[in-house]
Each structure stands twice: as structure tokens, then as C-alpha cells.
């Protein structure tokens, strides 16, 4: 968010200034509302770039106490995929009107948003790059080097990525290299109350146990240094993320902008960034998984990638919003699904079943979560096809236990499934390449 929020502010300020608006940047955590009140009273738009308790208080004061009608433009960030329950928690819903505009950053994130409201307006405005990064220094000539930039988190699906590289190097004798940049976030899957405090250690143990070669962890590297010294055009950026709020993908976007080919999960915001090298995500009764064979094939033969995002298009969308000053007093109406999400959240809190106070689903089997997975890009596993002559090989986090499979996946959690009841391929529990 450190790079995203300033870019949002700058882009809106530039477009608004060019259209003749006067603008003012106000920090919600340091605001003197009495001092700023004259500016709010004469405002046509109030841009809300982030959301927390202080912002919620300001929203409610402006609308409920002061009856200010200026149109809210509200950036959703990760709220779409959690049924916008924080707006209910902070009692903000009645402060919004039908003419207010919610901003999503991708098509599938907007799809999730529309699961929660019956009558709200939502526009898609991707993030844009306003800071000039140094172009990668090498000409594009494939060098068998791949790069991941992002958080070290189970939802980023790095365990599957590392296993894919192991299979490629072992089976196809390619000896491809993978560099991983980023810090561990220790979040696990808080929406499911799945805690994972040692994912980086898990990944390193996986590498050691199976003697996996050519995987390098660099840890966190400053962004300017990273793109100056490590990101070169001969490398391929890769992210198999199945993260619950992968609503854009800033690292992937930046790599595409400076000319790298990218392999991305067809999930959330990734789906809008490029049309090439998108790897399918399927849903199963125990949650979403990436098509392992498709991932391997994409790594072996990456296609040339082209960015689908342009700064010009984003600025035009902002300009269109600023030119529409029509107001409506119609209140927003929640869907039954959004109400159910918040009800589950209240249940888990009341019964002390939410260690990080973010739980809204029982686990990755929760049928309500699957509605959001589908909207975010997961295809039904009934459409997953494969040749019956394939011999399945269990992934490292799947084991036998008598008449059952024991699954201990760092992403989807722990499950025990009867051997006779499941198709390993359609649950994303095996490969056929080992």
C-alpha cells in the first residue's frame, strides 16, 4: 500500500486539477474536522483512498451529522472478497448513497463486489505507475531465470510453484532457476482462521527434504534497488497466487510495463493484466487450486506477454466520474449473501473462534466462500479434464492413512478424505509428471 496510495492520490489530483477542480489532501488519522469543515461543505467529491476506524468515523460524521452531499468515491482494496463486512462493523452502510461510487481495480474484484450490493455503483480503475523505474538492463534473450516478487504467504501458493520447478528440473532436465523476493507476512488465511506462522521455514524444509536445486530466497529488497539490480528483461516474472484479495498485482503490472514476460494465475486482478500465460484455477470441495500441469507447461514454454493496462484509460475513467455530479438519496441495499458473511463474522467473534478477528468462513470447505472463489476466477472442478492413463503422484503435502488421504496443505489447511470418495486430480492433490 505504501506505493499504491500515493499513486492514487497523484493520479486523481492531476486529472482533477486539469479539469478545473481545486483539491486538498487530508490525512484521516490527523484531521481537525472543525478546521477542515469549510472545505468539506463546498466539495463536490470526497475521495476515500483507504479505510480504517478513523475514516469510518469521518464518513459517518459527514453524512449523518452534517448532511454533506458531496459524492463519495471509495477505493475498495481488499473489501470485495470479504463481503464488505467492515462497513457493517463500523456502521457505515447508511452513510452511503446510490450515487456514491466504489472503485475496484479489476473485473473479477468487481464481480465479487456485486455479490454484496443490489444497487451500488462500481467502476474499475486499475492502479497506475506514476514513478519512473529504471528499465531492466538486459535485452530479452531467454536465460532460464524466473522471478517472484511479493509476500511470502501460503495464499501466494509458493509451495506449489517450488514443487513445479522441482518436477521440471527432475523430469525434463531443464535446471531452471527461481529467485524469490519478499518478506514473510505470517498471516496465513485469516478469513478461515488458518494460522501459519512459519511458511518460509516450511518452504526451506521442502527444498531441503527433496534436494530441490536452483531456488534462491533474497528476502525483502528495496523496490528501487530491486528493479535496478535484479529485474532484467531476460527473466520471466511468475505468480501462481490464489490469494483472497489478489485484486490487482502491482509487481506483475510493473514487470509487464518494463517488458518482462509474465506467468500469472487466472485469478482476481491477474486476469486483467495480460492475456498471455494465464494459468487456470479450479475449485474443489476443499478450496481452490491451480492447474499443476498447465503451470508446468507455462513455465517450460512462456509466451510473449503484453500489458493490458494503460495510464490513459485510467485517467479517462477518472475524468468521466468527475464530470458526473448527479446525486441520489437512495440508500444502498445489501444482498442476503453480504448479510450472511457478517452474521458468520459475528458468530465467530462471539464464540472466540477468530484468533485474528477476521474470520468469516468455517474453512476452505465453506460453501459461502466458494461463491466468492467462483466470482474471483475459480472454475468448477467438474470441468477439469485429464487423460485416464495418467498415473497420479501425490503432492508432498498429501499422505496415505489407511483408507484415507491426509492433507496438510499450508494454504487449504488440514483434511482427511476417504480414498474411495475423491478424484485426486479434481481436488488438486497430485501431479502426473513425477
N, C-alpha and C positions, 0 to 999 in steps of 0.2 A: 504493500500500500504506500510505502514511502515514495515510490516513483510515480504511482498511479494518480494519487490525489492532486499533486502539483500540476500534472499534465492536464487533468480535467479542468482545474481552475484556470490554467493559462489558455486552453482552447476556448472555453466559454467566454472568458474575458476578452480575448482577441475578436471573436465573432460579434459579441455584444457591442464592443466599442466601435467596430466598423459599421454597425447598424444604428449608431447614434445613442446607444444606452450609456448611462453612467453606471459604474459598478463599484462595489465595495466588498472587500474580503473581511469576513468576521469569523473569529475563532470561537466556536461554541463553548469551549472549556474556559474561556477567559472573558466572556461577554459581559458588558454592563448594559443590560437590556433597556434601562431607563435612558441611558445616553444614546443608544442606537435606535430608539423608538421612532424619531422623526424620519429616519431613512427607511425603516420598515413601512411606515404609513404611506409613503409615496412610491413604494416599489410596485412594479408590475409582475416581477418574477422573484422567487426566492429559491436559489439553487442549493440543494442539500447534498453534499458530496460524500457524506459518511453518516453513520447512525450510532448513537450511544444514548445513555440515560440523559445527559445534558441536552442533546439535540431533541430528544423526545419532549423534555420539559419546555423547550423553546417553541416547538411545533404546537403543543397544546396551549401555551400562553398566547401565541399569536392568533390562533384561530378561536379558541374557546373563550378566552378572557378579553381579548382586544378586537375580535371580529375582523381581523385583517384578511382581505380577499385576494391578495397577491397570489398568483398561481405558483404552487409548489412544483418544483422539478426535482425528483427524488431518485438518487442512484441506489439501485438495489444491492449491488455487490453479491454477497452470498445468501441473501434472504429468500430468493425464489424457490430454492430447493428444500427449504425447511418450512414451507407454508406460511412464511412471513409471521411466525408466531411472536417475535419480539414486538411487533406493532400492537398485537393484542396484549402482551405482557405489560407494556408501558401505556396502555390505554390511549393509543394514538389514532385508532381507526376512524373515530368520529371527527377527527380533525381534518381528514382528507375529503375532497370532493371529486366528483366525476371529471371535472376539467383539469385537475392536477395530473401531472404526467410522471410516470415511473420510467426510469431509464434502465434498460437491460443492455448487456454487452454482446449478446449472441442470440441466435434464433432459438436454440434449444433451452436457453435460460428463460427466454420469453415464454416458451411453451409451458415451462414449469410455473411461471408467474400466473399464467392464465388458468391454472388449476385452482388458484386461491381466490380469485375475484370474478364476479359475474359482470361487472360494468366498469372496470378501471381501464385507463388508457396506458399503454406501454409502448415505448419507442426503442428501437435497437440502435445504440450508438456505441460502436467499439471504442476501446481506448486507442489513443494515437501516440506516436512517438514525437515529442517536441524537443528532445535533447539529441544533438548530433553525436552519434557514437563513431569512433574510428572504424573505418571499413576493415574487414578482415584482410590480412596482408597477403595471403597466398591465392594464386589463381586456382580455379576449380579443376582439380585433377584427382580423381578418387584415390584415397590413401588408406582405405580400410579403417578409418578412425571415426568413431561415433561419440557424441557428446550429449549428456543430460545436464540441464541446469534447472534447479528447483529445490523444493524442500525434500528432505529425506523422511518420507512418511509412508506408512503401509498403503494408504489410498493412492499414492503415486505409482504403486504396482512395480516397484523396482526389483522385487524378488523374482517376479515373472520375467522381467527384462534380463536380469543376470542369468537366469536359467536358459533363456533363449540363446544368449551368447555362448553359454557353455555347450549347448546342443550343436550350435553352428560350428564351433571350433573343434568339437569332438567328432561330429559325424561328417562334416563337409571339409574338414582340414583347412579352414579359411583363416584362422588366427586373427580375427577382427579385434580391434581394441575399443574399449568403452571407458570414457572419462566421466566421472560423476562429480558435479559441483553443487554444493549446497550444504546447509546445516540441518541437523535433525530437529524436528519440531515437537516430538513427544506427545502429539495429540491423539494418535490412534484414530478411532471413529467415534467421536463424542456423541453424534446423533444416535448411535446404537449403544452407548455406554461401553464400548470396547476400548480398553486402555492398553496402550503399547508404549512402554517407556524405554525400550531398548531395541528399536528396529535396526539401527545402524549396526549394533553388535550382532543381531540376527543375520544381517546380510554378510557381514565379515565371517561369521561362523559357517554360513552356507558356502562361501567361496573357499574357505579352508577345508571343509569336510570333503568337498568334491574336487578339490585341487583345480579350481577354475582359474584360468590364466587371463591376463591382459585386461583386468578390471582395476581401475585406479580411482580412489576417493581423494578429492582435493580439499574437501571442506568448503566453508564459506570463503569466497573471494570477492573483493570489492568489484562492483559492476563495471566501472571504467577499466580497471586492471584486467578483469575477465575478458571483456570484448577486445581489448587492445592486444593482450598477450596469448590468449588461449583459444579464442573463437576464430577459426580460419575457414575459408570457403571450401577447402578440401575435406572438411569434416561434415558429417551428417548429424543434425540435431534429432533426438528421439525422445518421445514421452508417451508411454503406454498408460497414462493416468486414468484411473476410474474414480477420481476424487469427487466428493459430493457437491463441491462448489467450484468445479473447473469451468468458471463462467467466461473465461477468455483465454488466457495462456500468454502472459507477457513475454516470457523468454522465447517461446516458439514464434510469436509475432515478430520480435526483434530480429531473430535469426533469419526469418524469411525476408525481412526488409533489407538485410545486408547481403543476401544472396546465398544462404545455405539451403540445401535440400533438407526437408523435414519429414520424419515419420511420426504420425500422431494417432492416438486413439480417436475413433469417430464418436466423440463423446463431448457433450457440453459445448463450450466455446471453441474447442479444437476444430469442430466440424465446419465452422465458418472461415477459418484462417486460410485453408488451402484445399484444393480439390484432389490433390495427388497424395498417395501414400497414407490414406486414412484406413486404419485397421478396425475391423468390426468388433463391437461389443455386444454380447448376448446376456440375457438374464436367465437365471435358473432359480429353482426354489430356495437356494441358499445365497442368492445375490448375483450381481453382475460379474462377468469375466471376459477377458479379451480372447479373441480367436488366436490361439497359440501358433498354429501353422501359418496363418495369414501374417502374423507378426514376424515369424522367421523368414518367410518369403520376401517380405518388405525390406528386411534388413539385408538379405542376400542380393536383392536387385532393386535398390531405391530409384524411384523415378525423379525426374527433374521437377522441383516444386516452384509454384508461383503464388505470391501473396494475393489474397482476395480483398484485402482491406486497404482503403486509401484515405488519407487525411482529408482530401477534398470532399468525399462523400459524407464523412462525419461532420464537417463544418456546414455542409448544406442542410443536413438534418437539424442541426442546432439553429441555423438561421430560420428554418421553417417553423420551429417551435416558437422562436421569439416574435415572429410576425403574427402569430395567432393569440390574440388577447381575449378571446371569448371565454366567459366564465359560466359555471354551472353550480347551483347549490345542491344538486342531487348527491346524497351520501353514497359512499361505496358499500357494496354488499358482498359479504364473504360467502364462499361456497361451503357446502357441508364438509368437504374434504379439509379445508383450512381449519374449520371449527374442530374437526376430529383430531387433527395434528396438535392443536393447542390443548385439547382435552387430555390427550395422552401425555403431553408435557407436564400438565398439572398433576396427573396421577403419579408419574414417576417422582416428581418433587415431593409430593405429599407423603409418599411411601419410602422416601430416602433411597431411591433406586436410580439416582442420577448423580454420579460422583463429580462430574464437571458441570452440572446444572444445565446441560444442553440436550439431554436425551429426549427424543420424540418418537423413537421406534423401538420395538422389542429387541430386534437384531436384524440381520440382513435377510431373514425369512419373513419379516413383517410385510403383509400384503399391501399396506398403505405405502410403504417405502417403494414397492415395486411400481406403483403408479408414477412416482417421480422418476424412477430409473427409465421407464419407457419413454417419458417425455424428454428425458435428457439424452436419449440415443440408443438405449439397450433394445436389441431386437429379441423377439421370443426365441427361446432355445429350441422350440419345435421346428424352427426354420433352419437350424444348424444342420448341415448335411456333411456326410463323410462316407468314404468307401468302407464297406463292411470287412474288407480284407485287412484293414489296418489292425495292428496289434497294439493295444493301449499300454503305455508305460506310465505308471503313477508319478505325479509330480512330487518333489521332495517333502511337501507338507501333507502328504496323504499316505496312510499306512493301513495294513490289514489288522483286524482284531476279531478273530474267529469268523463269524458270519457277517461282519460289518466292516465298513471303511471308517477309519478315524481321521478326521480332517482337523488340522491345527494350522489354519491359514492366518498369517499376520494381518491380512486385510479382512476377509469374510468371517473370521472367528473360528470357534471350535464346533464341530458337528460329528454325530455318529449316525451313519446311514447304512441300512441293510444292503448287502451285496445284490440281492435279487430285485431291489426297488429302483435302482438308478442306472442311467446310461452315463458312463464316465465322461465321454466326450461332451455330452449335452449339459453336464454340470461344471465343465471346465476344470477337471481334476486330473487330466492326463495329457500326454503327447504321444505321437506315433513315430517319433524321429530318434528316440534314444537307442 
